[in-house]
Amino acid sequence: MSFALQALTGLAGASSLFLVACGLSVIFGVTRVVNFAHGSLFMLGAYLGWSLLRLLPHTPWGFGLGVAGAAIGVAAIGAVLEMAVLRRLYAAPELLQLLATFALVLIIQDCVQAIWGPAELSLPRPPFLRASITILGGRFPRYDLWLIMAGPLVLGLLHLLFARTRFGMVVRAATENRALVAAFGIDQRRLFTLVFSLGAGLAGLGGALSLPDGSANIGLDLRSITDAFVVVVVGGMGSIAGAYLAAVLIGVLQSLGLVWLPQGSLVLVFVIMAAVLVIRPQGLLGRAGSETGQPDRPTPMRAASAGGRIAFAVLVCALALAGSLAGPFWLAVLTEAVIAVLFAASLHVMLGPGGMISFGHAAWFGIGAYAAGLAATSLAAPLPISLLAAPVAAGLIALLIGQVVVRLSGVALAMLTLAFAQIAWAVAVQWTQLTGGDDGILGIWPGLTPRGYFLLCLAVCAIGTALLRQTLFAPFGLALRAARDAPLRAAASGLPIARLRLAAFVLSGTAAGLSGGLSAFAKGSVFPASLAIDRSVDALSMVLLGGVQSVSGPVIGALAYTGLFDTLLLASSHWRLWLGCALLALVLIRPQGLAGRGAGRAA
């Protein structure tokens, strides 16, 4: 009996997963945009639904009107976002699309908080939603049965829309060959706007329907986009049927896991995603080659000139002088900034010369932080030994994971790195005996004054960043870029492409681990947040802000991003809005980054 009821609960959860994921799949299938802001549309659906359902009669018809109104409202907002922002980015590399949609996440989150406030908004269930029925001797909520039926109903309606209507045929044709659709004179701009609006409306529908079982809150955006990414990637990018199949698989296994394997409930969904990607990179029902978006356009990288090396030395001296004069707050900001430089430089090794996209680079940062923290607290190791433990632990685990990861490319590779990062985060949360769980590891102190530790961080990060930059122009770096730009020719020339990519992956993870270890002593503590997805997005933002194809890009990007973040945080309660606007303006006006060469718009 309990097994059947738990499976039904999983099916209800699967419908919720499908409603948010199918919109993302529809959008990607036509536009090829990996829309990181899709979770924000889900969140808007929850907030709009809460506002409408409070005003409407607490009857089935009132509930239906409120949910429909929320979906239509989010669809309209999606159309505005597509015309104002995303329309300019369809020809841009997928990394710039990701940064632009992350900027929208920040903007929408701040707007939502300004309108509805920071508190969670619950919707009391009206009487008709509190009813339950008896199934196999147990009570089961009637609303969850409605949710179970909602998934197949939406799937059937989408099938009819895409299989039996002219609009659907055009969408399917655009999914297969956008150039051919344009050749037939179909207005692609209007098509993309309609498709994005449809996907946004589906996300809004999912958000509104989630209210009786949850609440509207600011954290819905990142939580829902992570779940949506998992479902879409497991099912196959662009496949709606695949998204439903994946949602059912993940929803039921996750629900059963809460009973049978409670300690592994957080990690189970990402283990499923990792297993599917390793065996079938295009997903369960995806087509080979459909998992990648618009590829980045590689440009030659030049070694730093004598002037560039002098500028780097001057920058290090200027930072040392600033650190010796700064007060406690700005000294902490400068320490965070120089650590961020090494973190961004480590990711640049993968993104730039390696051509490998990572959505989970925080894994190595967090592993390094925990390794240093555990060495200092549990083993009472001195500072040098504790710091050495950070890159060693991150490098060894990167070597193990990299054997699988580097075989993939594009979005599949990015999502597999995200899966491993989320697995590491779940381990940090649930292995309380080792990591302390949400309470973290406290009392990690370097035994130096704050100013002395800043100078140590500056020296370590400057040397580490310089070594990474030097590696990019050594024979290894040249061979790595050859494998990125012309893999078939590189393989024919005898270059070991897999080993080159693995070496870059391990080098990147090792350097990120060292930055994590330095961060642990700078903050005096380590929490699971050091492994969270927003930490990975911060690293991506730094590299893209500076410019992927410039060796000075991660340095300038990390300093600019950290300085802008902390300045806005100090100056305004609406720092998310201003930071998002700044990132969005950069993408649209200077897509090559602050340190990039040339000019031009994103599209």
C-alpha positions in Angstrom: 0.0 0.0 0.0 2.7 2.5 1.0 4.6 1.7 -2.1 1.6 2.5 -4.4 0.8 5.7 -2.5 4.5 6.8 -2.7 4.6 6.0 -6.4 1.4 8.1 -6.9 3.1 11.0 -5.0 6.0 10.6 -7.4 3.7 10.8 -10.4 2.2 14.1 -9.0 5.8 15.4 -8.6 6.5 14.2 -12.1 3.7 16.3 -13.5 5.1 19.4 -11.8 8.6 18.7 -13.1 7.2 18.2 -16.6 5.2 21.4 -16.6 8.4 23.5 -15.9 10.7 21.4 -18.1 8.5 21.1 -21.2 8.5 24.9 -21.7 12.3 24.9 -21.5 12.4 22.0 -24.0 10.1 23.8 -26.4 12.2 27.0 -26.3 15.5 25.1 -26.8 14.1 23.0 -29.6 13.5 26.1 -31.9 15.7 28.9 -30.6 18.6 26.7 -29.3 18.9 29.1 -26.4 19.8 27.5 -23.0 17.5 29.7 -21.0 18.8 30.0 -17.5 15.9 32.5 -16.7 13.3 29.8 -17.2 13.2 29.2 -13.5 12.4 32.9 -13.0 9.4 32.5 -15.3 8.2 29.6 -13.1 8.7 31.8 -10.0 6.7 34.6 -11.7 3.9 32.1 -12.3 3.8 31.2 -8.6 3.7 34.9 -7.5 1.1 35.9 -10.1 -1.0 32.9 -9.3 -0.8 33.8 -5.6 -2.0 37.3 -6.3 -4.9 36.3 -8.5 -6.1 33.3 -6.4 -6.4 35.5 -3.4 -8.8 37.8 -5.2 -10.9 35.1 -7.0 -13.6 33.0 -5.4 -12.3 29.9 -3.7 -14.1 27.6 -6.1 -12.8 25.2 -8.8 -13.8 27.8 -11.5 -12.0 30.5 -9.6 -8.9 28.3 -9.2 -8.9 27.5 -12.9 -9.2 31.2 -13.9 -6.4 32.2 -11.5 -4.0 29.5 -12.8 -4.9 30.4 -16.5 -4.4 34.1 -15.7 -1.0 33.4 -14.2 0.0 31.4 -17.3 -1.2 34.1 -19.7 0.5 36.8 -17.7 3.9 35.0 -17.7 3.5 34.2 -21.4 3.1 37.9 -22.1 6.2 38.7 -19.9 8.1 36.0 -21.9 7.2 37.6 -25.2 8.5 41.0 -23.9 11.8 39.5 -22.7 12.3 37.7 -26.1 11.7 40.8 -28.1 13.7 43.1 -25.9 16.7 40.9 -25.0 16.9 37.4 -26.4 16.2 38.4 -30.0 19.6 40.1 -30.1 21.4 36.9 -28.9 20.3 34.1 -31.2 23.5 34.3 -33.3 25.7 34.7 -30.2 27.7 31.8 -28.6 25.8 29.8 -26.0 28.0 31.1 -23.2 26.9 34.7 -23.9 23.3 33.5 -24.0 23.8 31.9 -20.6 25.3 35.1 -19.1 22.4 37.2 -20.5 19.7 34.9 -19.1 21.6 34.8 -15.8 21.4 38.6 -15.8 17.7 38.3 -16.3 17.5 36.0 -13.3 19.0 38.8 -11.1 16.8 41.5 -12.6 13.6 39.4 -12.2 14.5 38.3 -8.7 15.0 41.9 -7.5 11.8 43.0 -9.2 9.8 40.2 -7.6 11.2 41.1 -4.2 10.4 44.7 -4.6 6.7 43.9 -5.6 5.9 41.0 -3.3 8.5 41.3 -0.5 11.1 38.8 0.7 8.7 36.6 2.8 7.3 33.3 1.5 3.7 33.6 0.4 1.5 30.6 1.1 -1.9 30.0 -0.4 -4.3 28.3 2.1 -6.1 25.4 0.4 -9.8 26.1 -0.2 -12.1 23.2 0.9 -12.3 21.6 -2.5 -8.5 21.2 -2.6 -8.3 19.7 0.9 -10.4 16.7 0.0 -8.7 13.2 -0.2 -9.8 9.8 -1.5 -9.0 6.3 -0.2 -6.6 4.3 -2.4 -5.7 0.8 -1.2 -6.6 1.6 2.4 -4.7 4.9 2.5 -5.7 8.5 2.1 -4.4 10.4 -1.0 -4.9 14.1 -1.7 -7.4 14.7 -4.6 -5.4 17.6 -5.8 -2.4 15.4 -6.4 -4.6 13.2 -8.6 -5.5 16.3 -10.6 -1.7 17.0 -10.9 -1.1 13.5 -12.1 -3.7 14.0 -14.9 -2.3 17.5 -15.7 1.0 16.1 -17.1 -0.5 13.7 -19.7 -3.1 16.3 -20.6 -0.5 19.0 -21.4 1.6 16.5 -23.2 -1.4 15.5 -25.4 -2.4 19.1 -26.1 1.2 19.9 -27.1 1.3 16.8 -29.4 -1.9 18.0 -31.1 -0.6 21.5 -31.4 2.7 20.4 -33.0 1.3 17.5 -35.1 -2.0 18.9 -36.3 -1.7 22.6 -36.7 0.2 24.8 -39.2 2.0 26.5 -36.4 3.1 23.2 -35.1 4.4 22.1 -38.5 6.4 25.3 -38.8 7.8 24.8 -35.3 8.9 21.2 -36.1 10.4 22.5 -39.4 12.3 25.2 -37.5 13.6 22.6 -35.0 15.0 20.5 -37.9 16.3 23.3 -40.1 15.9 27.0 -39.3 17.6 28.1 -42.6 15.0 26.2 -44.6 12.1 27.8 -42.8 13.6 31.2 -43.5 14.0 30.3 -47.2 10.2 29.7 -47.4 9.6 33.3 -46.2 8.4 32.5 -42.7 9.0 35.4 -40.3 11.4 33.8 -37.8 11.2 36.7 -35.4 7.5 36.2 -35.0 7.9 32.5 -34.7 10.6 32.7 -32.0 8.5 35.2 -30.1 5.5 32.9 -30.2 7.5 29.8 -29.2 9.3 31.7 -26.3 5.9 33.0 -25.1 4.5 29.4 -25.2 7.4 28.1 -23.2 7.1 30.9 -20.7 3.4 30.3 -20.4 4.0 26.6 -19.6 6.5 27.6 -16.9 4.0 30.1 -15.5 1.3 27.3 -15.5 3.7 25.0 -13.5 4.4 27.8 -11.0 0.8 28.5 -10.3 -0.1 24.8 -10.0 2.6 24.3 -7.5 1.1 26.7 -5.0 -1.3 24.4 -3.2 1.6 22.0 -2.4 4.2 24.8 -1.7 4.6 28.6 -1.6 5.8 31.5 -3.7 9.3 32.4 -2.6 12.5 34.0 -4.0 14.4 30.7 -4.1 12.1 29.1 -6.6 14.0 30.3 -9.6 17.3 28.5 -9.1 15.7 25.4 -7.6 13.2 25.0 -10.5 15.8 25.7 -13.2 18.1 23.0 -11.8 15.2 20.5 -11.8 14.2 21.6 -15.3 17.7 21.2 -16.7 17.9 17.7 -15.3 14.6 16.6 -16.8 15.3 18.2 -20.2 18.8 16.8 -20.5 17.8 13.3 -19.3 14.8 13.2 -21.7 16.8 14.8 -24.6 17.2 18.5 -25.4 14.2 19.6 -27.5 12.1 16.4 -27.0 8.8 17.0 -25.2 8.0 13.3 -25.0 11.5 12.7 -23.6 10.9 15.4 -21.0 7.7 13.7 -19.8 9.4 10.3 -19.7 12.4 11.7 -17.7 10.0 13.6 -15.4 8.1 10.4 -14.6 11.4 8.4 -14.1 12.9 11.1 -11.9 9.7 11.9 -10.0 8.9 8.4 -9.0 12.5 7.4 -8.2 12.9 10.5 -6.1 9.7 9.9 -4.2 10.5 6.3 -3.5 14.0 7.3 -2.6 12.7 9.5 0.2 11.4 6.3 1.9 13.9 3.7 0.9 17.1 5.8 0.7 16.5 9.0 2.7 20.2 9.9 3.1 20.6 9.8 -0.7 17.5 11.6 -1.7 19.3 14.8 -2.6 21.9 13.1 -4.8 19.6 10.5 -6.5 18.3 12.8 -9.3 21.8 13.9 -10.3 23.1 10.3 -10.2 20.4 9.4 -12.7 21.3 12.4 -14.9 25.0 11.5 -14.8 24.3 7.9 -15.7 22.1 8.8 -18.6 24.6 11.3 -20.0 27.5 8.8 -19.8 25.5 6.1 -21.6 23.5 8.2 -24.0 24.8 11.9 -24.1 21.8 13.0 -26.3 19.3 11.9 -23.6 16.6 9.1 -23.6 14.7 10.4 -26.7 17.0 13.1 -28.0 18.7 13.0 -31.4 22.5 12.8 -31.7 23.8 16.3 -32.3 20.8 18.1 -30.8 22.4 18.7 -27.4 24.7 21.5 -28.6 23.8 25.1 -29.1 25.5 27.8 -31.1 29.2 27.1 -30.9 31.7 29.6 -29.8 33.8 31.2 -32.5 37.4 30.6 -31.5 39.8 33.5 -32.1 43.6 33.4 -31.9 45.1 34.1 -28.5 48.3 36.1 -28.2 50.9 35.7 -25.6 51.3 38.6 -23.3 53.7 41.2 -24.6 56.4 42.8 -22.5 54.0 45.6 -21.8 51.3 43.1 -20.8 53.7 41.4 -18.3 54.7 44.8 -16.9 51.0 45.7 -16.6 50.4 42.5 -14.7 53.3 43.2 -12.3 52.0 46.8 -11.8 48.5 45.5 -11.0 50.0 43.1 -8.4 52.0 45.9 -6.8 48.9 48.2 -6.8 46.8 45.5 -5.1 49.5 45.0 -2.5 49.6 48.8 -1.8 45.8 48.9 -1.7 45.8 46.0 0.8 48.3 47.8 3.1 46.1 50.9 3.2 42.6 49.4 3.2 40.4 49.2 6.2 38.9 45.9 7.4 36.0 45.8 5.0 37.9 46.6 1.9 40.7 44.4 2.9 38.3 41.5 3.0 36.9 42.6 -0.4 40.5 42.6 -1.9 41.2 39.2 -0.4 38.0 37.8 -2.0 38.9 39.5 -5.3 42.4 38.0 -5.6 41.1 34.6 -4.8 38.4 35.1 -7.4 41.1 35.9 -10.0 42.6 32.4 -9.5 39.2 30.8 -9.5 38.2 32.5 -12.8 41.6 31.8 -14.4 41.2 28.1 -13.6 37.8 28.0 -15.4 39.3 29.9 -18.3 41.6 27.0 -19.0 38.6 24.9 -19.7 36.4 27.5 -21.5 39.1 29.2 -23.6 41.8 26.9 -24.9 40.0 23.7 -23.8 36.7 24.6 -25.4 34.9 22.7 -22.6 31.8 24.3 -21.0 31.3 23.8 -17.3 28.2 24.5 -15.3 29.7 22.9 -12.2 33.1 24.4 -11.6 32.2 25.2 -8.0 32.7 21.5 -7.3 36.5 21.9 -7.3 36.4 25.1 -5.4 34.2 23.5 -2.7 36.2 20.3 -2.6 39.4 22.4 -2.1 37.7 24.4 0.6 36.5 21.3 2.5 39.9 19.6 2.1 41.7 22.6 3.6 39.1 23.0 6.3 39.2 19.4 7.4 43.0 19.3 7.4 43.1 22.4 9.6 40.4 21.4 12.1 40.4 17.6 12.2 44.1 16.9 11.6 45.4 20.2 13.1 47.6 20.6 10.1 49.6 23.8 9.7 48.6 26.4 7.1 51.0 25.2 4.4 49.9 21.6 4.7 46.2 22.5 4.8 46.5 24.7 1.7 48.4 21.9 -0.1 45.6 19.5 0.7 43.1 21.7 -1.3 44.6 21.4 -4.8 45.7 17.8 -4.2 42.2 16.7 -3.2 40.5 18.6 -6.0 43.0 17.5 -8.6 42.7 13.8 -7.7 38.9 13.9 -7.8 39.0 15.8 -11.1 41.3 13.1 -12.5 38.8 10.5 -11.6 35.7 12.4 -12.8 37.4 13.7 -15.9 37.8 10.2 -17.3 34.1 10.4 -18.1 33.4 14.1 -18.5 35.9 14.9 -21.2 34.3 12.4 -23.6 31.3 14.7 -24.0 30.9 18.2 -25.5 28.6 21.1 -25.6 25.5 21.2 -23.3 25.9 17.5 -22.4 29.4 18.1 -21.0 28.2 21.3 -19.1 25.2 19.4 -17.6 27.4 16.4 -16.5 29.7 18.8 -14.7 26.6 20.3 -13.1 25.5 16.8 -12.0 28.8 16.1 -10.3 28.8 19.5 -8.6 25.3 18.9 -7.3 26.3 15.4 -6.1 29.3 16.9 -4.2 26.9 19.5 -2.8 24.5 16.8 -1.7 27.3 14.9 0.0 28.4 18.0 1.8 24.8 18.6 3.0 24.0 15.1 4.1 27.4 13.7 5.3 27.1 15.6 8.6 29.7 13.5 10.5 32.4 14.7 8.1 31.3 18.1 6.8 28.9 19.3 9.5 26.1 19.5 7.0 24.4 22.9 6.9 26.3 23.9 10.1 29.5 23.7 8.1 33.1 23.6 9.4 34.0 26.6 11.6 37.1 27.9 13.2 39.4 27.7 10.2 42.0 30.4 10.9 45.3 31.0 9.1 47.2 32.1 12.1 48.1 35.4 10.4 46.8 38.9 10.6 44.2 39.8 8.0 46.7 42.0 6.2 49.3 39.3 6.3 46.9 36.7 4.9 45.9 39.0 2.1 49.5 39.3 1.0 49.8 35.6 1.1 46.7 35.2 -1.0 47.9 37.8 -3.4 51.3 36.1 -3.8 49.8 32.6 -4.3 47.1 33.7 -6.7 49.4 35.9 -8.7 51.9 33.1 -9.1 49.2 30.5 -9.8 47.5 32.8 -12.4 50.9 33.5 -14.1 51.7 29.8 -14.3 48.3 29.1 -15.9 48.8 31.9 -18.4 52.2 30.6 -19.2 50.8 27.1 -19.7 48.4 28.3 -22.4 51.4 29.3 -24.6 53.5 26.3 -23.9 53.4 23.3 -26.3 50.6 21.8 -24.2 48.4 24.9 -24.5 49.0 25.1 -28.3 48.1 21.5 -28.7 45.0 21.9 -26.6 43.8 24.8 -28.8 44.5 22.8 -31.9 42.3 20.0 -30.5 39.6 22.5 -29.8 39.7 24.3 -33.2 40.3 21.3 -35.5 39.9 18.0 -33.7 39.9 15.8 -36.8 43.1 17.4 -38.1 44.7 17.3 -34.7 43.9 13.6 -34.3 45.3 12.9 -37.8 48.5 14.7 -36.7 48.9 12.3 -33.8 47.7 14.6 -31.0 46.1 12.6 -28.1 43.0 14.7 -27.9 41.4 12.8 -25.0 44.5 13.1 -22.9 44.9 16.8 -23.6 41.4 17.5 -22.6 41.8 15.4 -19.4 45.0 17.2 -18.5 43.3 20.6 -19.0 40.3 19.4 -16.9 42.6 18.3 -14.0 44.7 21.4 -14.2 41.6 23.5 -14.1 40.2 21.6 -11.1 43.5 21.7 -9.2 43.8 25.5 -9.5 40.1 25.9 -8.5 40.7 23.7 -5.5 43.6 25.9 -4.4 41.4 29.0 -4.7 38.8 27.2 -2.5 41.4 26.4 0.1 42.4 30.0 0.3 38.8 31.1 0.6 38.2 28.7 3.5 40.9 30.4 5.6 39.8 33.9 4.4 36.3 33.3 5.6 37.2 31.1 8.6 34.5 28.6 7.7 33.2 26.3 4.9 29.6 25.7 4.1 27.8 23.6 1.3 27.1 26.9 -0.5 30.7 26.8 -1.7 29.6 24.0 -4.0 26.3 25.5 -5.0 25.3 26.3 -8.6 25.4 30.1 -8.0 29.1 29.8 -7.3 29.6 28.2 -10.7 27.6 30.9 -12.3 29.7 33.5 -10.6 32.9 32.0 -12.1 31.3 31.9 -15.6 30.2 35.5 -15.2 33.8 36.6 -14.3 35.3 34.8 -17.3 32.7 36.1 -19.7 32.8 39.6 -18.3 36.5 39.8 -19.0 36.5 37.8 -22.3 37.0 34.1 -23.0 39.5 34.6 -25.8 41.8 36.9 -23.9 44.5 35.7 -21.4 43.9 38.8 -19.3 40.1 38.3 -19.4 39.7 36.2 -16.2 41.9 38.6 -14.3 40.0 41.7 -15.4 36.6 40.0 -15.2 37.2 38.7 -11.7 38.3 42.0 -10.3 35.5 43.9 -12.1 32.8 41.4 -11.0 33.9 41.2 -7.4 34.3 45.0 -7.2 31.0 45.6 -8.8 29.2 43.0 -6.7 30.5 44.3 -3.4 30.1 48.0 -4.3 26.5 47.4 -5.3 25.8 45.3 -2.3 27.1 48.1 -0.1 25.4 50.9 -2.0 22.0 49.6 -2.8 19.4 47.2 -1.6 18.6 46.6 -5.2 22.1 45.3 -6.0 20.7 42.3 -8.0 18.9 44.7 -10.4 21.9 46.9 -11.0 24.3 43.9 -11.3 22.0 42.2 -13.8 21.6 45.4 -15.8 25.4 45.8 -16.0 25.9 42.2 -17.1 23.1 42.5 -19.7 24.5 45.8 -21.1 28.0 44.2 -21.4 26.6 41.2 -23.4 24.6 43.4 -25.7 27.2 46.2 -26.2 30.6 44.5 -25.8 30.1 40.7 -26.2 33.8 40.1 -26.6 34.3 41.1 -22.9 36.2 43.9 -21.2 39.6 42.6 -22.2 38.4 41.3 -25.6 39.7 42.8 -28.9 37.4 44.2 -31.6 34.0 45.7 -31.4 30.5 44.5 -32.2 27.2 43.5 -30.9 26.1 40.1 -29.8 24.1 39.7 -32.9 
